[in-house]
Amino acid sequence: MRIGEIAALVGVTPRAVRHYHHLGLLPEPARRANGYREYGIRDAVLLARIRRLTELGLGLDEVRDVLADDEGRELVEVLEELDADLGRQEAVIRERRARLAELLGEARAGRLTAEGPVSPELAGLFADLGEVPASRMAAMDRDMLALIDATAPQEERAKLMSTMRAMAEDPRAVARAHDVYARLDALVDAAPDDPRVGEAARALADCLPDEVVAQLGGQGLPRNQLTETLFGDFSPAQTAAVHQALILVQERAR
């Protein structure tokens, strides 16, 4: 095989092949009388392994170490490992396609929300909640749920969905949530010491279900990248209201 042929076979560029030669990752093959490189099956297997290792996130120095450890292995062992890697890729693709099929079904039925793609559980919750109020805070709340849905561990996500489902099924809870949205919206240009901050804090604390209070356990929300992202767009007065609400929740949990 010529360099263009082996590159096409493995799925890399001729430039990448030359780069691997330059770094010593891929030995230079024998050359024909006309000076062209002549690649064989072992060269293709090694090049495919380099590509797979880089796709897994290894740096080229790390790839070099892995290849050094592989010296002396039988060709069949390397081929079996490459086959296993492809099998794992196939499994990931099947899982993604199954997820995509669910989303396509939701989209074709007109149930895919603007926050999507989200999990089927959250998509169902949004559908049950109905039309979003004309509220910036309500829109941010849905964005937060979508972010948590995408980043939280499965167990925590399941607890959140269960709690939110219970709220969605209670018209009084939905009305209280809409009241909180309106109160927080009104604080966008307010000062942190505005009297309405305390009122919004009490309304928010009263709106939180006992299950959420129990999960907080008197500790409040942890400060991490997720919570910093969630509150990054809040105004100072809105942030003050949320923190005051958490203090009230901590007292309620004791």
N, C-alpha and C positions, 0 to 999 in steps of 0.2 A: 504493500500500500504506500502511496505517496502521502505527504503531510496533509494535503487537503482532504484526502480520502479518510485517513484515520481521525482527523478532526471532525468531519461530518459524521462518521460512524459513532463516535463517543459523545458528540454533542457539545464540542467546544470550538474555538476558533483556531486557525493556524497560528495566529499571533500568540495565543495562550500556550500552544505546544512549544513554540520557540522559547517562550518565557520559562517554561518548566525545564527545558534543556539548559537554559542559561543559569538557572538556580541549582541545577544538578538533581532535580527531583525525577526527571525522566532522562535516562541515559541516551546519548546520541546513538542512533542505530547505524548499521553498516550502510555504506553508500554504494550505489551502482557505479558502473564505469563512467556514466555521464554526469556523475556528481550528485544526483538526486538521492535523498534519504529513502531507505527501503524499510518500512515498518512491518512487523509481524504480529501474530496474535498476542504474544506476551506483552508487547508494547501497548497494544490496545487495552488489555486488561489492566495494566499499570496506570495508563492514562485515565481509564474509567474510574479507577480507585481514587486517584488524585481528585478528580471532579467530585466524586461523592463525598470525600472527606471535607473538601472546601464548602460544599453545599450544607454540610452538617455544622458549619460555623468554625471549623478549625483554621487557624492561621497557617501560612505556608511552612513556618518553622515547626509547628506542631505536626503538620503532614509529614515533614521530613522524618521526625522521630517515629511516627507510626510506621512509615515505610521501612525504616531501619529495623524495627522489631519484626517486620514481616519477612525479612530476608531468609531464604532457605525453606519457606513454606511451599507446599505443593500447589501447583496451579489449580487443582480441583478445589482446594480449601479456599483460595481467594475467590474463585468463581461462585462457590456456595455462599460466601459472605456477601458478595455483590447481589446475588439472587435474593438473599434474605433482606438486604437493604431495599431492593425494589419491592419486595412483598410488603414491607412496612409502609413504603410510599403508597402502594395500592390501597392499603387499609385506610390510610389517612384520606386519600382521595374519595374512597367510598363513603367514609363518614361525612366529608364535606358535601358530597353530592346528595346524601340523604337529608342533611340539614337544608341544603338549597332547595330540595324538592318540597320540604315543608314551607319554606318561605315563598316559593312560587305559588303553592296552593293558597297561602294567605293573600298574596298579592292579586291573584286572579279572582279571588272572592271579594276583593276590595277591603280586606281587613289589615293590610300591612300599613303600619303607622309611619309618620314622618320620621320617627326616631329609629326606625328599622335599618338594617336587620336586627331584630331582637329575638330572644328565645320564644318558643311557642307559648310558654306560660305568661310571659310579660305581654306578648301580643294579645293574648286572650284577656288579660287584666285591663289593658288599655281599651280594648273593644267594649268591655263591660262598663268601664267608667264613662264611656260616651264622649261627647264633644268636649274639647278642652275649653275652659273658661277663657275669656279675653283678658288674660292675666300673664304678665311676664314671669311672675313667681310660679304660676302653675306650669308654664312651659319649662322653666328651669327644673321644677320638681320632676317632670317626666324625663328630662335629660339626665338628671341624677339617677333615676331608676334605671335608665338604659345603660348608664356607665357602670353602676353596681352590677347589673345583670351581666355585663360583659367581663367584669374583672373580679368579682367576688368568688370565693370558693363555693362549690356546689352546695354544701351544707348550709352556709350562711344565706345563699341565694334562695334556697328552699324555704327557710324560715321567713325571710322577707316576703316572698310571694304568698305564703300562707297568711301572714299578718295583713298584707295589703288586700288580699282576697276578702278577708273578713270585713275590712273597712269598706270595700266597694259594695258589699252586699247590705250595708247598713246606711239607709238614706240620711240618717242624722249625722253619721260620721262624715259622709260626703259633704253635707251642708257645713259642718264645722271646718272641714278642710278648705272649702271655698271662702269661708269667712277669714281664715288665717291667711290665705293667698292675698285677699283684698287688704288686710291690715299690713302685711309685709310690703306689698306694692306701694302703699302710701308712705312708706319710710324711705323710699329710694333717695330723696333729696333732704331727708331730715337729719338733724344732729343726733349724735348718740345719746344725749341726755334729754331728748324729746320725751314728754310723758307718754306718748303713744308707743314708745319702745316697750315699756313695762306692760302695757295692755296687750300688745302683740305677743310678748313672751308668755303671758299667762294663757292666752288663747292657744298658742302653740303647744304649751305643756299639757293643757287639758285635752288637746286633740290627739296626743300620742296614746295609743292603746297600752293596756297594762302589760302586754307581751313585750312591747318595745322597752318599756320602763324596766321590766325584769331583766331583759338582755343587757341593758346599760348597767344594771347592778350598782348604781350609785357612783359609777366612774366617769360618766359622760363619754363623749366621742373621743377616740384616740386621735392624736395628731400624727398623721401620716400623709403620704402623697395623695391618697384618694380623698381624704377629708379636705386637704388644702385645695384640691381641684374643685371639690363640690362647693366650697364657700369662696372661691377666688373671685366670682363675679358679684358677690354681695356688697352692698354699700356698707359704710361703717355702722349706720343705725340698724340695718338688717342683721349684720353680724352681731351687734350688741344684743338684739332681741333673741337671736338663736342661743347665744351663750347664757343669757338670763333664763331662758326656757330650760336649758340643760341643768342649771342650778336648781330650778324648781323640780325638775324630774329627779335629780339626785336626792333631794329631800323627800320626795314621794316614795322613792325606792327604799329608803331606810326604815 
